Amino acid sequence: MTVRKLLHTRYRLNDLERSVRFYKEVLGLTEVRRHKSPRGSELVFLKAPESDETIELCHFPSSGPVEVQADLTHLAFQVDSLEEFGRHLQGLGLKYSDGPTYKEDGTGGFAFVDAPEGYEIELIQRSPALSAANPTY
């Protein structure tokens, strides 16, 4: 027996509402549901418009503060244009923390922005032809 599909990824946070605002306002994710787990964790599930998988943001203060190490983990999202997304960030008073870096062959590029708790968010731009032929980077 094997697993069937990825359903969600969990990130534990110190400030749930600040992070929810970031994921909704900066990345454009939609809140799917919100509830408290049996052990007392506050949970918010978000998803990108074209994805089935969700991100679970968790606030569980009784387990201690969250300290995100550099280069520990990141989420990657596809964007149509890194240049346009960069302008969107500027309009919100934010900027890329790394990049953008473009491939020499013109098939795309990537950049990073930091979420409020220090988790990295990777933005990937792919050429339209490449995106249709192969949905992974």
ABEGO torsion letter per residue (X at the ends): XBBABBABBBBBBABAAAAAAAAAAAAGBBBABBBBBAAGBBBBBBBBAABABBBBBBBBAAAEBBBBBBGABBBBBBBABAAAAAAAAAAAGBBBABOBBBBAAGAEBBBBBBBAAGBBBBBBBBBAAAAAABABX
